[in-house]
Structure formats: C-alpha cells, structure tokens
Amino acid sequence: MDYILSLVVFFPIVAGSFAFLVDAKSVRVFGIAVAIIEFFLSIVLWLGFDYGIDGMQMVEHFSLISQFGMSYYLAVDGISLFLVILSTFMTMVALFALSIEKDIKNLIIAVLFLETTMVGVFLSLDIILFYLFWEASLVPMLYIIGAWGSERRIYAAIKFFLYTFAGSVLMLVGILYMGHLYYETTGIWSFAITDWYQMVLPFNLQLWLFGAFFLAFAIKVPMFPFHTWLPYAHGQAPTIGSVLLAAVMLKMGTYGFVRFSLPLFPDASIYFMIPIAIIATVMVIYAAMVAYAQEDMKQVIAYSSISHMGVIILGTFAMNTEGISGSIFMMISHGIVSGALFMLVGVIYERRHTKMMREFGGLASVMPSFATIYAIMLMGSVGLPLTIGFIGEFLSLMGFYRIDWIITMIAGTGIILGAVYMLSLYKRSFFGPLVNDENKKLKDLNFKEYSALIPLVFLVILLGIYPKPVLDPISSSVKNMIRIMDKKVINKESKEILYKANSIGGGR
C-alpha cells in the first residue's frame, strides 16, 4: 500500500499511452480493461482504508522543488475516498456504454488522460500539484467536446474552456499569495494544504482570498450566474463527455469548497454563508423552472444538474457534520444518477438521432427494460426515499435547517419542482399512444447497455437502503475538518454561528 495512491493516479495515463500501439479494432477492449483495473485499484484503496482514522491516510510526500516548498504530496481521507471511487467507476461504466466509432483510439486515450487528472485533483494535498491536475483536466474535456460533439461543438468547447480557465487564473493568484504569506509567517516555503491549515489569517485577508478561490470553484460547479457554459457543454458533448462532466468534473468545484475554502478561510466562509445560501436557493428554483421549459431531454438533465448542485452547495455551507456529509454523499449520488440519465438519453439518441420529447411517446410499450431503468434513475434524481438521491438531499437540507429554516424551506421546494419536470419528461416520452411509426421499430437495451446500466441501478437502490459504509468515513473526516475550522475561527460571531450549527446531533 506504500505507493497505491500514485498507482491509482497515474495508471490510466501510463496504460493509456500504450493505446497508440493497439489497432483500432481492439482499442475499445483495451480501454475497458484499463478502466476495470483502475476501478479495482481504487477498491483496493478502500479495502486498505482505516475507518478508525479521521485524518489523512496512505500519505506519499517528497520534495520536488525544496527551495520553494513544492512537493509531491498525495493522501486520502473519507472526504476524497469515495470521490476517487466515483471517478474510476463512472469512467469504467462510460467506456462500457461507449458507442462512438469515429477516431475511437484518440477518444479512449483522452478519456484515460481525463481520468488521471480527475483522480489527481481528489488526492493532491500540495496545492500546486492540485492546480496542475485541475487545469490539465480541461484539455481532454475540451478535446472530447470539440472533436466528438454535435453541430456547435467548437463554440461549446471554447466556452467551457474560457469560463473555467478564467476562474482558475484568479485562484492561482490566491495560491501564490498564500504561499508567500506562509513564508513570511514561518520563514519557509510550503504549498502543502495541511501546513496551511495551521495558519490563522486576519479577517479582511480571509475575505479577499476566499473570493479568489470562490470564483474558480463557483464556475466549475457551476453556480448561478456562472452556469451558462454548462447547458451548452452538455448539449453539444458526446454521451461519454456528458457522463464524465456531470458525474465527476462538476464535483471538483464542490470538493474545492470543502477541502480548501472552509478550513482555510473559516471566518470568511461563515461571513458569506447566507449570501451563498441565497445563490444556492436561486440555483435550485431557477434551474428547476428552466428544466421544466425544455423540449430537449438532455437539456432537462443539464438544468437538473444545476438545480441539484444548488442543494450540494447549501449542505456544504451548513458548517456542520450533517450538512457537509450530506453534500459529499450527494456529490456521489448525483454523479451516479446524472451519469446514468445522460447514458439513457444517449441510448435513445443512438436509435433515433433526436433528443426532442415531442418525437416520442409510448416508449414504454416498445422498450420496457429501458423505461424501467429510466424510471428508477428518475426516482433517484427526485430523491425518492430508499433511493440514493434521498440521503444526501435530506442531510444537506437538515444541516442548513439549523442555520436558517426559511432558506431551507424555500430550497426544499426544489424537490417538488424536480418531481414535476422529471415526471413530465417521463409522461411525455414513455406513456400515451405510440403515434410515431419510427418508434415502433425501436429495439430495447442490448447487452452492452445492460452491462453499463445495471451496476448503476444496483448502487441507486443499495446505497439508498444502506448508506452507512459510505457515510461513516465521510462523517468522520468532516468532523475532523470542523475541528480545524473551530481552532482557526477568530471572530466571536463566527464562533457562535459555528457552535449553533454543530451544537445538536454530535457535530462538535
């Protein structure tokens, strides 16, 4: 287990580079084999994880540029463990479902390169290393959208890149300033996030630095009003691009809030708690209403993602164990459910080459298995009890209820709106008379599609009924992070709010 983290991070890109030597007929099998091995490596990581330790585990740390404190620093805790497994699992499933034939070798190499960058983001504790993985992830996704997307793919790819890159530049300024500040305080350079956790910053400085990091994370989520790149990206991306973007890449932004913004700038995080909660509530309601107005199935799911990410933001800024644990669990649940929904839209698009709801109706009679799996994922999306979507939504809203019950109640209406637009989509597409002759010849799911979707159905039900194996390590690490925040808070009002948020239910 000494170098398991390095193996998990770099195996996809090293193995993927050998795809250049594989012929086009065999490269799909090769890519799936690499993804399966990578997934099992992440499971080995889970099996070696000690539930009794709430801090960092399996640490790999050595200096790269010692005079400036830059190091190769990887570690895992309960917060990052399941996001790594989500990344490897969804990459594997997405490759199982892959139906693209055009230039498939380059596509598989791009996907494996993307997998390395996503896993690297979740395991890096040197913030320069984190930033390198963060920025490197833009390149393969830009390529995937731009090369294999729909008609306006170039516009969507460039918009995605410019939005996310612009926010990251400001974060880089904040990173460099934090490194310099640590040097002024201690006399040594360090970009290790665990070293930065020890610094107590003046309130005014926290506000500016919080803003620098906030913009990068908010655009990646994406939070309102920085969300406009996402519907274009999803609308033009191929199915595998939409799956990985929704399932994993959006979570990089919310993970950034949990790993960096809250523990580094606790007073600023508490100061901006209510404004951010209001923005999150706007995301939930506004995106749900826009989703209801869409005719394109894929756009409904894209705006649904924005709405659900609003609930995740709300839980993250609850500042208590329930809320933050719920938000992390919801990152996982949303990754599984949204990834499955985009796959299902891809299935019907492959058969009909349209995603417009008006072209369908009565699909349940000709594609019963497809309709059944779609219904299960739909229920997971709207947060039906005993499905994976319920756990994270409930904990996130319960966590913020302690802070402001009015905002929580308003945001909670997003669950009702989610049911409205999802059930409307299902009714229009799957029920009613089969009036379109082209739909009468549609074939139900094939073996390849079953192999990708059945594991997702299993997880939606299993983790909805029994989330304990995932929630326990998450909650343990979240409590440790809240203790770090508690030690660093300097304002009396912030301390009182943090105490109020954690005084019930064992959060402190």
N, C-alpha and C positions, 0 to 999 in steps of 0.2 A: 504493500500500500504506500510505500515511500514516494513514488512518483506517479500515483494513479491520476492526480489532477492534471499533470502535464500530458499524460496519455489521453485523457478524456478531451482535453482542449485541442491537441494537435493531431490526433489520429485521423480525423476526417480529411484535413487538408493534405497530410502526407500521403495517405492512402489514395485520396482523390487525384493527386498528381500522377499516379500510375494509370489513371483512366486514359491518358493520351496514348498509351501503348495498347489499349484494348480496342478491338474492332467494334464498329457501330452496332452490330447485331448482339453483341454480348455486354455492351456497356451498361444497359439497364440493370441486368442481373448483378453486374459488378457494383454498381451504385447502391442497390438494395442491400447487398452483402455487407458493404462498408457501413451503411446506416444501421443494420442489425447488430453488427459487432460494437459499434459506438453506443447503441442503446444498452447492450448488455454490460459494457464498461461502466455506464452510469448507474446501472443496477448494482454492480459490484461496489461502487461508491456508496450507495445506500446501505448495502449489507455491512459495510465496514464503518458506518456512521454510528457513533456512540450517543444514544438518546440521553444519557446522563450528563452530557457536557453541553452547556448553553452557549459557549463561546466558539471560536474558530477551531476547526479540526483539519488534520491532514495537511498541515502547513508546509509549503515549499517556498523558501525565501533565500535568495542570494543576491549579492550586489551586481548591478550592471554598470552603472556609472557612479562610482562611490563618491567622487568629489561633489556631485550634485544630488546625492541621495536617491538616485533612481535604481530600482531593484526589480527583480523578477519575484513577485510575491503573489502566490496563489493560496487560497484556503476556502473552506466551505463551512457553512453553518446551516441551521434549519431554515433560514430565510432563502438561501440560494440553492439548497439541495434539490428541491422539487422543481425549481425553475430550470435547472440543468436537465433533469429527467424529462420535463415537458419539452425542452428543445430537442433532445435526442429522439424522443418518442414521436413527436409530430413530424420531424424530418423523415424518420423511417416510414411512417404511415403515408406521408405525402408522396414519397417515392414509390410506394406500393401502388398508389392510385394514379400515378403519372401516365397520361395518355398521349403526350406530345411526341411526335416523331421527328419534327424538324430540328436538325442540328442537336440531337439529343445528347451527344457526348459533352459538348460545351455547357449545356444546361445542367447536367449532373455534376460536372466539376464546379460550376457556380454555386449549386445548392450545397455541396460539401464544404466549399470555402465559406459560405454563409454560416453553416453550422458551427464551424470553428470560431468564428467571430462572436456568435451569439453565446456560446458556452464560455468563451473567454471573458465576455462582459460580466457574467454572473459569478465568475470565480476569481477575478482580479481584485487584489486589495492594494496594489500600488496604483495610484490614480492615473499616472502617466500610461501605464500598461492598459488600464481600463479605458482610457481615452483612445488609445491606438485601436483596440478592438471595437470600440464604439463607432469610430469613424470608418474603420475598414469594413464594417457591416453594410455601409451604404453602397459600396462598389458592386458586390454581387447582386443586390436587390435592384439597383439601377439597371444593371445588365439584364436581369431576368425580365423586368417590366419592359425595357426598351427593345429587347430582341424578340421576345415571345408574346408580347401583349397584343391588344386589339388596335383598332384604327388610329386612335390618338395616343398611342403608347409613348411616343417620344416626348410629347408635351407632359404627360403624366409622370414619366420617369424624371424629367428635368425638374418639374415642380416638387416632387418628392425629395430630390437631392438638394435643391437650393433651400427649401424650408428647413430641413433637418441639419444641413451643414451650417447655415447661418446661426442657428441657435447654439450649435456646438462651439463656434468660434468664441462667443461670449463666455461660455463655460471654460474654455481654455485660458482665457484671461484670469478668471477666478481661480483656476487651479494654480497658475504660476504665481499669483499674488499670495495664495495660501502657503505655497512652498517657501516663498521669500519671508512671509510672516513667521513661519515655523523656524526658519534660520535665524531671524532677528531675536526670537524668543529664547531659543535653546543654544544657538551657536553652531548647529549642524543642519545640513540639508536632509530632508526626508519628504517623500511623497507617499509614504505608507499611510493608509487611511486609519489604521489602528494607532499610529503616533498622533495623527491629527485629532483623534478623539480626546486626547489628553489636554488639548488647548481650550482655554476659556476666553472667548472673544468679546470685546465690547459690543454693546447692543447695536449702536449705529453701524459698526462694521459688519455685524451679522446681517443686517438688513440689505446692504449692498451685495454681499457675497451670496446671500440667499437668492437675490434677484438674478445674479449671473448664472447660477446653477438652475434656477427655476425655469428660465426660458428654454434651455436645452431639453429639460425633461418634459415641460409642458407641450412643446412642439412634437416630441416623439410620442406622447400618449395617444392622440393629440387632444389637448384641452381647448375649449372654446376661448378665444376666437381663432386659434391657430389650427383648426381642424380641416380647413378646406382642401388640403392636399390629399387627405385620406380617401374620400369618395372617388376622386379621380384615379388614385393609385389602385384601389380595389377594382374599379370599373374597367380599367384597361389591362390590369395584370392577368397573366395566365392563372389557372386554378392553383397551381403549386405556389405561385408568388403570393396570391391572396391568403392561402392557408398559412404560410410561414409568417407573413406580415401580421395577420390578425392574431395568430396563436402565440407568437413569441416576440416579434420585434416591438410591438406596442408595449409589451410588459417591461422592456428595458427602461422606459421612461418612469413608470410607477416604481420599479425596483430602485431607480436612482433616487427617488424621493425618500424611500425607506432607508437605503444604505448610506446616503450622503446628506441630504438636506436636513432630516430630522435630528440625527445625532451630532452633526457638525454645527448646526445653527438652531439650537432648540428654542431660544427666545424669539428669534425671527419666525420660526415655524409656528409658534403659538400666536404671535402677533398677527400673522397673516391667515390664521386658521379660519376665521369666519368669512373673509373675502374669498378665499379659495373654496370654501364650502358652498358659497353662493354661486360661484362659477361652476362648480361640480353639479349643483342642482339644476342650473340652466342647461348644462350638457345633457342631463338625464331627460328633462322635459322637452327641450327644443329638438334634440336629435330623435327622440321617440315620435314627435309630431311630424318631423320631416320624413322619417321612415314610413309612416302611415301613408304619406302622399306619393310614395314612389310606385312606379309601374314595373321597374326592373328588379327582379328577385335579388340580384347581387347588391344593388344599392340599398335595399331594405336591410340586408345583413350588415352592410358597411355602416349605415347610420345607427343600427342597433349596437354595433361595437362601440361607437362614440358614447351612446347612452349608458352602456354597461361600464365603460371606463370611468364615467362620472361617479358611479357608486363606489368603485375602487378608490378613487381619489378621496371621496367622503370618508371611507373607512380609514385610509392612511392618515388623514389629518384629525382623526378622533383622538389620537395621542394616548390610546390605551390598548391593552393586550387584545381585547375582543375585536376592536375596530381594525387594528393593524393586522392581526392574524386573519381576520375575515377578508381583508383586502388582498392579502397574499394568496389565500385559498381561492379567492375569486379570480385572481390572475390565472391560476391553474385551470379552474373550471371554465372560465371564458375562453382560454386557449383551446381546450378540448372541444367545447361546444361550437364556437365560431369556426374553428378549423373544419369540423365535421359539416357544418352548414354550407361553407364555401365548397367543400368537396361535393356535396349533394347537388348544389347548383351547377357545378362542373359536369356532373353526370348527365343532367338533363340537357345542358348546353351541347355536350358531345353528340347527343342524339338528334336535337332539333335545331341547333345553331341559333337559338334565341333564348333570352332570359326574361322576356316580357310575359307578365302574368296573363294578359289578355289572349295570348296564344294557347293557353292551356285550359284546364277544366276537366274534371273526371279522370285525372291521372290515377287515382286510387284503384280504379277498376282494371287498368291495364298493367300497372306497376305496383302491386300490393306490397311487396317487400320494401321497395323504395319509399312508398308512402308511410309504412310503419316506422322505418328508421327515421324518416324526416319528422314524424310526429314525436318520437322520443327525444330527438335533439331540440325540437321546438319547445317541448315541455321543460327541458333542461335550461333553455335560454330564458324562458319567462320565470324561472325559479320555482317550479312546482315542488312542494315537499316530497322528499325521498328521491330527488334528483340532485345532481352535483351543484346545480345553479343556486339551489335554495340556501345551502350552508353559508357560502361567502356573502350573499346578499343580506341574509339575516344578521350575521355577526357584524358586518360593516355598518348597517343601519342601527343596530343595537348599540354599537360602540359610540356612534356620534349622537345618539339619543341623550346621552349623559351631558353632552355639551350644549345642544340646542334642539329641543324637541320639535320646534316649529319647522326648522330647515329639514329635519329628518322626516317629518310627516309629508312635507311637500315633495322631497326626493322620493319618498316611498310610493307616490302616485305613479312614478315611472314603471313600477312593476305592473300596475293596471294597464298603462299605456302599452307596455311591452306585450302584454297578452292580447291587446286589441290589434296591433299591427301584425303580429305573428299569426294569430288565428285568422285574421282577414286574408293574409297571404295563403294560408293553408286551405281555407274555404274556396277561394277563387281558383287555386291551382289544382286541387285534388278532388273536390266534390262537384256535384252538379252533373249535367249531361255531358257526354263525350261528343261534342259537336264538331270538333276539328278532325277531319279524316286523317291527317298526318299523324295525329296522336294515337290512332287506333292500332298502328303498327309498331309502336314503341316496345322495346324489349326491357324486361326487368333487369335487376342488377346481375352482373356476371361475377365470376369467381374473383377476379382481381379487385373489383369494387367491394365485394363482401369482405375480402381479406383486409381491406383498409378501414372499413366502417364498423365491423363487428367489435373489434377491440375498443373503439371509442364508445359504442353503446354500452359495453360491459363496464367501462370506467364511469360513465354517467350514472349508472344505476348503483354500482358498488360503492363509490365514494359518496353518493347521496345518502346511502343507508348507513355506511360505516366510515366516516372521515377521520377517525381517531389516529390511524397510523401516519397520516399526513399532518393533521393539526397539532399533534403533540410536539414534535420537534420545532415546528414553526412558532408555536406559542412560547416555548422555552427560550428560543433565541430572541423573540420580540421582547420578552420580559427583561432580558439582559440589555437590550438596546434602550429600553425605557429607563433602566437604572443608570446607563451612561448619560442620558438626557437629564435625569434628575440631579446628577452630580454637577452638571455644567450650567444649569439654569441660574441666571444671576438676578433677574427681576422678580420682585416679590409677587407681582400679579401673575407672572408666568408660572411661578411655583404653585400658587393657589389653583390655577387652572389645571396644571398637570396633576395635582393632588385630587382635585374634583373628578377628573377624568378617570383616575385609577383607584379611587377610594372604595369602590364597590366591586365585588367579584374577584378579589385577589390579584388585581392588576399590578399593585406595588409590591 
